[in-house]
Amino acid sequence: MIAPEKVTQTALTLVDTPFQHQGRKPGLGLDCIGVPIVVAQQLGLGDFDEVEYSRNPDGQLKQKIETVCEPIFLQPGALLIFKISVEAQHCGIFTGIGSGADGLVHAWDIADKVVHQRLGDWRRKIVGCYGLPGVDYV
């Protein structure tokens, strides 16, 4: 089993990777689902990758995640799914709680890169919180 801290550390190594729709190459290009997919691949935690998806969400990606990842309470290393408009359409890795660690690593097209920022207003958009397989969540 992998510690959740290893998930967050690995996610943080992806910060500043340029945003690229369907990107899966750390340092070269990632999209939001690419972040947890690459983290899971790098840590040997399984593969839930899907590539033939559009930029317009249809809910299928959330369904795929739910076949591989179990719902958990919010905690470091969790995969968060967000609803911005009609469907769940964005995701990232939660990096921690308290003393300024309330953060999110995600590939954000508006920033044009992978960023680590406070969860802040993203919190109210959460529609799912999942544990990656093989991680020892509390």
C-alpha positions in Angstrom: 0.0 0.0 0.0 1.1 3.5 -0.8 0.8 6.4 1.7 -1.5 9.3 0.7 1.5 11.7 1.1 3.2 9.9 -1.8 0.2 10.7 -4.0 0.3 14.4 -3.1 4.1 14.5 -3.5 3.9 12.9 -6.9 1.0 15.2 -7.9 3.1 18.2 -6.9 5.9 17.2 -9.3 3.4 17.8 -12.2 2.9 21.5 -11.3 3.8 23.9 -14.2 3.3 21.2 -16.9 1.5 22.9 -19.7 -2.3 22.2 -20.2 -3.0 20.0 -23.1 -6.4 18.3 -23.8 -5.9 14.5 -23.5 -2.3 15.1 -22.5 -0.5 12.4 -20.6 3.1 13.6 -20.6 4.5 15.1 -17.4 6.4 18.3 -18.2 5.0 18.4 -21.7 1.2 18.4 -21.5 -1.6 17.2 -19.2 -5.3 17.8 -18.9 -7.2 17.6 -15.6 -7.8 13.8 -15.7 -4.3 13.4 -16.9 -3.0 14.5 -13.5 -4.5 11.6 -11.4 -4.0 9.1 -14.3 -0.2 10.0 -14.5 0.0 9.9 -10.6 -1.6 6.5 -10.5 0.6 5.2 -13.4 3.8 6.5 -11.8 3.0 4.9 -8.5 1.8 1.6 -10.0 -1.8 2.1 -8.7 -3.6 1.0 -11.8 -4.8 2.5 -15.0 -8.2 4.1 -15.6 -7.2 6.1 -18.7 -9.7 6.9 -21.4 -8.6 9.0 -24.4 -11.4 9.4 -26.9 -13.3 12.1 -25.0 -14.4 15.6 -26.0 -13.8 18.8 -24.2 -17.6 18.9 -23.6 -18.4 16.7 -20.5 -20.9 13.9 -20.8 -20.5 12.2 -17.4 -18.7 9.1 -18.7 -15.4 10.0 -17.2 -16.9 10.1 -13.7 -18.5 6.7 -14.3 -15.1 5.3 -15.4 -13.5 6.6 -12.2 -16.2 5.1 -10.1 -15.4 1.6 -11.6 -11.8 1.9 -10.3 -11.9 4.2 -7.3 -13.8 3.9 -4.1 -15.7 6.9 -2.6 -13.9 8.3 0.5 -14.1 11.3 2.9 -12.0 14.3 1.9 -8.4 13.7 2.8 -4.9 14.2 1.3 -4.3 12.3 -1.8 -7.9 12.0 -2.8 -9.1 12.4 -6.3 -11.8 15.1 -6.4 -14.3 15.6 -9.2 -16.0 18.9 -9.8 -19.2 20.0 -11.5 -18.7 23.4 -13.1 -21.8 23.5 -15.3 -24.1 20.7 -16.3 -22.0 17.6 -15.9 -19.0 16.6 -13.7 -16.2 17.9 -15.8 -13.1 18.7 -13.8 -10.8 16.8 -11.4 -7.7 17.1 -9.4 -5.7 15.7 -6.4 -6.4 17.2 -2.9 -3.1 17.9 -1.1 -4.2 18.4 2.5 -6.2 20.1 5.2 -5.4 22.8 7.6 -2.6 25.4 8.2 -2.5 26.5 4.6 -2.3 23.0 3.1 -5.9 23.1 1.9 -4.8 22.7 -1.7 -5.6 21.2 -5.1 -3.3 20.1 -7.9 -5.1 20.3 -11.2 -4.5 21.0 -14.8 -6.5 24.2 -15.4 -7.1 25.4 -19.0 -7.6 29.0 -17.7 -4.1 28.9 -16.2 -2.8 27.0 -19.2 -0.9 24.6 -16.9 -1.0 22.4 -13.9 -1.3 24.5 -10.8 -1.3 24.0 -7.0 -3.8 26.4 -5.4 -6.1 26.7 -2.4 -9.2 24.6 -2.7 -11.3 27.7 -1.8 -14.3 28.2 -4.1 -13.6 24.8 -5.7 -14.9 23.2 -2.5 -18.5 24.0 -3.3 -18.2 22.4 -6.8 -17.1 19.0 -5.5 -19.4 16.2 -6.6 -17.1 13.3 -5.8 -14.2 12.3 -3.6 -12.4 9.1 -4.4 -9.4 7.1 -3.2 -7.0 5.8 -5.7 -6.6 2.0 -5.6 -3.6 0.8 -3.6 -3.4 3.9 -1.4 -3.7 3.4 2.4 -6.3 6.1 3.3 -7.3 6.5 6.9 
